[in-house]
Amino acid sequence: MTMAPRVTLSFDNGPEPEVTPGVLDVLRARGLRATFFVLGHKLAAHRAMAERAHAEGHWIGNHSWSHSGPLGERPGEDAEAEILRTQDLIGDLAHPDRLFRPQGGGGALGPHLLSGAALDLLVRGRFTCVLWNAVPGDFRDPEGWVERALDLCRGPAPVALVLHDLPNGAMRHLDRFLGRLADRGAHFEQDFPPACLPLRSGVATGPIADYVTLAAGASA
């Protein structure tokens, strides 16, 4: 017997004035709660959208300030500017676990996600590192992502699905996608699968070292 999929929804790279309100409308109509991993420079311009999301029960996470490349591929001094600056701006909208999602550079997992300096900062700041196991590519294929997403959400393992509230037209299909998942009996959860949380409140709970590029001469 096929188990109903268990799906955690998240939206990266917003908030966007042309898209995020519509995403929130769809989620509200369906009674679903998600997590929005915001970019600091967009939050600075469009904070009211994150405030609405928070007020409607969605979690607000940190997805760096600029999204200008995975932190493991950038100098260590970028970590504070990218992570702490954004967290300070999130302020009282933050989830108690201080959720941070690194940039994957297209959804890949690996040591490029974090630098040693970024990991040190996440540990000291008692952040929770939130990864993923389903990236259907709505950011590059705004018309064709739904079928891939449905395939990725077949289970039986819990799914941490990454979508993007970007102004490329992809989220026009969000309600249709959620409806098809609901028709399959999907169970929507707001908590992330434990396997996608290698660091919780600054404490390693999984193979966090697998996602870190250390500087030359540094030791794990």
Contacts in CASP RR format, 6 or more apart in sequence:
PFRMAT RR
TARGET T0000
AUTHOR 0000-0000-0000
METHOD contacts of the structure
MODEL  1
MTMAPRVTLSFDNGPEPEVTPGVLDVLRARGLRATFFVLGHKLAAHRAMA
ERAHAEGHWIGNHSWSHSGPLGERPGEDAEAEILRTQDLIGDLAHPDRLF
RPQGGGGALGPHLLSGAALDLLVRGRFTCVLWNAVPGDFRDPEGWVERAL
DLCRGPAPVALVLHDLPNGAMRHLDRFLGRLADRGAHFEQDFPPACLPLR
SGVATGPIADYVTLAAGASA
2 154 0 8 1.000
2 156 0 8 1.000
3 155 0 8 1.000
3 156 0 8 1.000
4 184 0 8 1.000
4 185 0 8 1.000
4 186 0 8 1.000
4 187 0 8 1.000
5 153 0 8 1.000
5 154 0 8 1.000
5 155 0 8 1.000
5 156 0 8 1.000
5 159 0 8 1.000
5 181 0 8 1.000
5 184 0 8 1.000
5 185 0 8 1.000
5 186 0 8 1.000
5 187 0 8 1.000
6 155 0 8 1.000
6 158 0 8 1.000
6 159 0 8 1.000
6 186 0 8 1.000
6 187 0 8 1.000
6 189 0 8 1.000
6 193 0 8 1.000
7 153 0 8 1.000
7 158 0 8 1.000
7 159 0 8 1.000
7 161 0 8 1.000
7 181 0 8 1.000
7 186 0 8 1.000
7 187 0 8 1.000
7 188 0 8 1.000
7 189 0 8 1.000
8 34 0 8 1.000
8 35 0 8 1.000
8 158 0 8 1.000
8 159 0 8 1.000
8 160 0 8 1.000
8 161 0 8 1.000
8 188 0 8 1.000
8 189 0 8 1.000
8 190 0 8 1.000
8 191 0 8 1.000
8 192 0 8 1.000
8 193 0 8 1.000
9 27 0 8 1.000
9 32 0 8 1.000
9 34 0 8 1.000
9 35 0 8 1.000
9 161 0 8 1.000
9 163 0 8 1.000
9 188 0 8 1.000
10 34 0 8 1.000
10 35 0 8 1.000
10 36 0 8 1.000
10 37 0 8 1.000
10 101 0 8 1.000
10 130 0 8 1.000
10 132 0 8 1.000
10 160 0 8 1.000
10 161 0 8 1.000
10 162 0 8 1.000
10 163 0 8 1.000
11 20 0 8 1.000
11 23 0 8 1.000
11 34 0 8 1.000
11 35 0 8 1.000
11 36 0 8 1.000
11 37 0 8 1.000
11 163 0 8 1.000
11 164 0 8 1.000
11 165 0 8 1.000
12 37 0 8 1.000
12 63 0 8 1.000
12 101 0 8 1.000
12 162 0 8 1.000
12 163 0 8 1.000
12 164 0 8 1.000
12 165 0 8 1.000
13 37 0 8 1.000
13 39 0 8 1.000
13 42 0 8 1.000
13 63 0 8 1.000
13 67 0 8 1.000
13 139 0 8 1.000
13 164 0 8 1.000
13 165 0 8 1.000
13 166 0 8 1.000
14 20 0 8 1.000
14 36 0 8 1.000
14 38 0 8 1.000
14 39 0 8 1.000
14 42 0 8 1.000
14 43 0 8 1.000
14 46 0 8 1.000
14 49 0 8 1.000
14 164 0 8 1.000
14 165 0 8 1.000
14 166 0 8 1.000
15 36 0 8 1.000
15 38 0 8 1.000
15 42 0 8 1.000
15 43 0 8 1.000
15 46 0 8 1.000
15 49 0 8 1.000
15 50 0 8 1.000
15 53 0 8 1.000
15 165 0 8 1.000
16 42 0 8 1.000
16 46 0 8 1.000
16 49 0 8 1.000
16 165 0 8 1.000
16 166 0 8 1.000
16 167 0 8 1.000
17 46 0 8 1.000
17 49 0 8 1.000
18 167 0 8 1.000
19 165 0 8 1.000
19 166 0 8 1.000
19 167 0 8 1.000
19 169 0 8 1.000
19 171 0 8 1.000
20 36 0 8 1.000
20 46 0 8 1.000
20 49 0 8 1.000
20 53 0 8 1.000
20 165 0 8 1.000
21 49 0 8 1.000
21 52 0 8 1.000
22 171 0 8 1.000
23 165 0 8 1.000
23 171 0 8 1.000
23 174 0 8 1.000
24 49 0 8 1.000
24 52 0 8 1.000
24 53 0 8 1.000
24 56 0 8 1.000
24 58 0 8 1.000
26 171 0 8 1.000
26 174 0 8 1.000
26 175 0 8 1.000
26 178 0 8 1.000
27 33 0 8 1.000
27 34 0 8 1.000
27 56 0 8 1.000
27 58 0 8 1.000
28 56 0 8 1.000
29 175 0 8 1.000
30 175 0 8 1.000
30 178 0 8 1.000
30 179 0 8 1.000
30 182 0 8 1.000
32 178 0 8 1.000
32 188 0 8 1.000
33 56 0 8 1.000
33 57 0 8 1.000
33 58 0 8 1.000
33 59 0 8 1.000
33 188 0 8 1.000
33 190 0 8 1.000
34 58 0 8 1.000
34 59 0 8 1.000
34 190 0 8 1.000
35 58 0 8 1.000
35 59 0 8 1.000
35 60 0 8 1.000
35 61 0 8 1.000
35 95 0 8 1.000
35 99 0 8 1.000
35 130 0 8 1.000
35 190 0 8 1.000
35 192 0 8 1.000
36 50 0 8 1.000
36 53 0 8 1.000
36 58 0 8 1.000
36 59 0 8 1.000
36 60 0 8 1.000
36 61 0 8 1.000
36 165 0 8 1.000
37 61 0 8 1.000
37 62 0 8 1.000
37 63 0 8 1.000
37 99 0 8 1.000
37 101 0 8 1.000
37 130 0 8 1.000
38 50 0 8 1.000
38 60 0 8 1.000
38 61 0 8 1.000
38 62 0 8 1.000
38 63 0 8 1.000
38 86 0 8 1.000
38 90 0 8 1.000
39 63 0 8 1.000
39 64 0 8 1.000
39 65 0 8 1.000
39 66 0 8 1.000
39 67 0 8 1.000
39 86 0 8 1.000
40 62 0 8 1.000
40 63 0 8 1.000
40 64 0 8 1.000
40 65 0 8 1.000
40 66 0 8 1.000
40 85 0 8 1.000
40 86 0 8 1.000
40 89 0 8 1.000
40 90 0 8 1.000
41 65 0 8 1.000
41 66 0 8 1.000
43 50 0 8 1.000
43 86 0 8 1.000
43 89 0 8 1.000
43 90 0 8 1.000
44 89 0 8 1.000
47 89 0 8 1.000
50 60 0 8 1.000
50 90 0 8 1.000
50 93 0 8 1.000
51 93 0 8 1.000
53 60 0 8 1.000
54 60 0 8 1.000
54 93 0 8 1.000
59 95 0 8 1.000
59 99 0 8 1.000
59 190 0 8 1.000
60 90 0 8 1.000
60 93 0 8 1.000
60 94 0 8 1.000
60 95 0 8 1.000
60 99 0 8 1.000
61 90 0 8 1.000
61 94 0 8 1.000
61 95 0 8 1.000
61 99 0 8 1.000
61 100 0 8 1.000
61 101 0 8 1.000
61 130 0 8 1.000
62 83 0 8 1.000
62 86 0 8 1.000
62 87 0 8 1.000
62 90 0 8 1.000
62 94 0 8 1.000
62 98 0 8 1.000
62 99 0 8 1.000
62 100 0 8 1.000
62 101 0 8 1.000
62 127 0 8 1.000
63 86 0 8 1.000
63 100 0 8 1.000
63 101 0 8 1.000
63 103 0 8 1.000
64 71 0 8 1.000
64 82 0 8 1.000
64 83 0 8 1.000
64 86 0 8 1.000
64 102 0 8 1.000
64 103 0 8 1.000
65 81 0 8 1.000
65 82 0 8 1.000
65 83 0 8 1.000
65 85 0 8 1.000
65 86 0 8 1.000
66 82 0 8 1.000
67 103 0 8 1.000
68 74 0 8 1.000
69 103 0 8 1.000
69 105 0 8 1.000
70 102 0 8 1.000
70 103 0 8 1.000
70 104 0 8 1.000
70 105 0 8 1.000
70 112 0 8 1.000
70 113 0 8 1.000
70 114 0 8 1.000
71 78 0 8 1.000
71 79 0 8 1.000
71 82 0 8 1.000
71 102 0 8 1.000
71 103 0 8 1.000
71 113 0 8 1.000
71 114 0 8 1.000
71 115 0 8 1.000
71 118 0 8 1.000
72 111 0 8 1.000
72 112 0 8 1.000
72 113 0 8 1.000
72 114 0 8 1.000
72 115 0 8 1.000
72 116 0 8 1.000
72 118 0 8 1.000
72 212 0 8 1.000
72 213 0 8 1.000
73 112 0 8 1.000
73 213 0 8 1.000
74 115 0 8 1.000
75 115 0 8 1.000
76 115 0 8 1.000
76 116 0 8 1.000
76 117 0 8 1.000
76 118 0 8 1.000
76 215 0 8 1.000
77 117 0 8 1.000
78 115 0 8 1.000
78 117 0 8 1.000
78 118 0 8 1.000
79 115 0 8 1.000
79 116 0 8 1.000
79 117 0 8 1.000
79 118 0 8 1.000
79 120 0 8 1.000
79 121 0 8 1.000
80 117 0 8 1.000
80 121 0 8 1.000
82 118 0 8 1.000
83 100 0 8 1.000
83 118 0 8 1.000
83 121 0 8 1.000
83 122 0 8 1.000
83 127 0 8 1.000
84 121 0 8 1.000
87 94 0 8 1.000
87 98 0 8 1.000
87 100 0 8 1.000
87 127 0 8 1.000
95 128 0 8 1.000
97 127 0 8 1.000
97 128 0 8 1.000
97 200 0 8 1.000
97 201 0 8 1.000
98 125 0 8 1.000
98 126 0 8 1.000
98 127 0 8 1.000
98 128 0 8 1.000
98 201 0 8 1.000
99 127 0 8 1.000
99 128 0 8 1.000
99 130 0 8 1.000
100 122 0 8 1.000
100 127 0 8 1.000
100 128 0 8 1.000
100 129 0 8 1.000
100 130 0 8 1.000
101 129 0 8 1.000
101 130 0 8 1.000
101 131 0 8 1.000
101 132 0 8 1.000
102 113 0 8 1.000
102 114 0 8 1.000
102 118 0 8 1.000
102 129 0 8 1.000
102 131 0 8 1.000
102 211 0 8 1.000
103 113 0 8 1.000
104 112 0 8 1.000
104 113 0 8 1.000
105 112 0 8 1.000
106 135 0 8 1.000
106 137 0 8 1.000
106 139 0 8 1.000
107 132 0 8 1.000
107 135 0 8 1.000
107 162 0 8 1.000
109 131 0 8 1.000
109 132 0 8 1.000
109 211 0 8 1.000
110 210 0 8 1.000
110 211 0 8 1.000
111 210 0 8 1.000
111 211 0 8 1.000
111 212 0 8 1.000
111 213 0 8 1.000
112 213 0 8 1.000
113 131 0 8 1.000
113 211 0 8 1.000
113 212 0 8 1.000
114 122 0 8 1.000
114 129 0 8 1.000
114 211 0 8 1.000
114 212 0 8 1.000
114 213 0 8 1.000
115 212 0 8 1.000
115 213 0 8 1.000
115 214 0 8 1.000
115 215 0 8 1.000
116 212 0 8 1.000
116 213 0 8 1.000
116 214 0 8 1.000
116 215 0 8 1.000
116 218 0 8 1.000
117 215 0 8 1.000
118 212 0 8 1.000
119 199 0 8 1.000
119 208 0 8 1.000
119 212 0 8 1.000
121 127 0 8 1.000
122 129 0 8 1.000
122 199 0 8 1.000
122 202 0 8 1.000
123 199 0 8 1.000
123 202 0 8 1.000
123 203 0 8 1.000
124 202 0 8 1.000
125 202 0 8 1.000
126 201 0 8 1.000
126 202 0 8 1.000
127 199 0 8 1.000
127 201 0 8 1.000
127 202 0 8 1.000
128 197 0 8 1.000
128 199 0 8 1.000
128 200 0 8 1.000
128 201 0 8 1.000
128 202 0 8 1.000
129 197 0 8 1.000
129 198 0 8 1.000
129 199 0 8 1.000
129 208 0 8 1.000
129 211 0 8 1.000
130 160 0 8 1.000
130 192 0 8 1.000
130 196 0 8 1.000
130 197 0 8 1.000
131 160 0 8 1.000
131 196 0 8 1.000
131 197 0 8 1.000
131 198 0 8 1.000
131 211 0 8 1.000
132 160 0 8 1.000
132 161 0 8 1.000
132 162 0 8 1.000
132 196 0 8 1.000
133 157 0 8 1.000
133 159 0 8 1.000
133 160 0 8 1.000
133 193 0 8 1.000
133 195 0 8 1.000
133 196 0 8 1.000
134 149 0 8 1.000
134 152 0 8 1.000
134 153 0 8 1.000
134 159 0 8 1.000
134 160 0 8 1.000
134 161 0 8 1.000
134 162 0 8 1.000
135 152 0 8 1.000
135 161 0 8 1.000
135 162 0 8 1.000
136 145 0 8 1.000
136 146 0 8 1.000
136 148 0 8 1.000
136 149 0 8 1.000
136 152 0 8 1.000
136 161 0 8 1.000
136 162 0 8 1.000
136 163 0 8 1.000
137 145 0 8 1.000
137 148 0 8 1.000
138 145 0 8 1.000
138 149 0 8 1.000
138 163 0 8 1.000
138 164 0 8 1.000
138 166 0 8 1.000
138 168 0 8 1.000
138 170 0 8 1.000
138 171 0 8 1.000
139 164 0 8 1.000
139 166 0 8 1.000
139 168 0 8 1.000
139 170 0 8 1.000
141 148 0 8 1.000
141 170 0 8 1.000
142 168 0 8 1.000
142 169 0 8 1.000
142 170 0 8 1.000
142 172 0 8 1.000
142 173 0 8 1.000
143 170 0 8 1.000
143 173 0 8 1.000
145 170 0 8 1.000
145 173 0 8 1.000
146 173 0 8 1.000
146 176 0 8 1.000
146 177 0 8 1.000
146 180 0 8 1.000
149 161 0 8 1.000
149 163 0 8 1.000
149 177 0 8 1.000
150 177 0 8 1.000
150 180 0 8 1.000
150 181 0 8 1.000
152 159 0 8 1.000
152 161 0 8 1.000
153 159 0 8 1.000
153 161 0 8 1.000
153 181 0 8 1.000
153 186 0 8 1.000
157 193 0 8 1.000
157 195 0 8 1.000
158 189 0 8 1.000
158 193 0 8 1.000
158 195 0 8 1.000
159 193 0 8 1.000
160 192 0 8 1.000
160 193 0 8 1.000
160 196 0 8 1.000
163 170 0 8 1.000
163 171 0 8 1.000
163 174 0 8 1.000
164 170 0 8 1.000
165 171 0 8 1.000
181 188 0 8 1.000
194 205 0 8 1.000
197 205 0 8 1.000
197 206 0 8 1.000
198 204 0 8 1.000
198 205 0 8 1.000
198 206 0 8 1.000
198 207 0 8 1.000
198 208 0 8 1.000
198 210 0 8 1.000
198 211 0 8 1.000
199 205 0 8 1.000
199 206 0 8 1.000
199 208 0 8 1.000
209 220 0 8 1.000
212 220 0 8 1.000
214 220 0 8 1.000
END
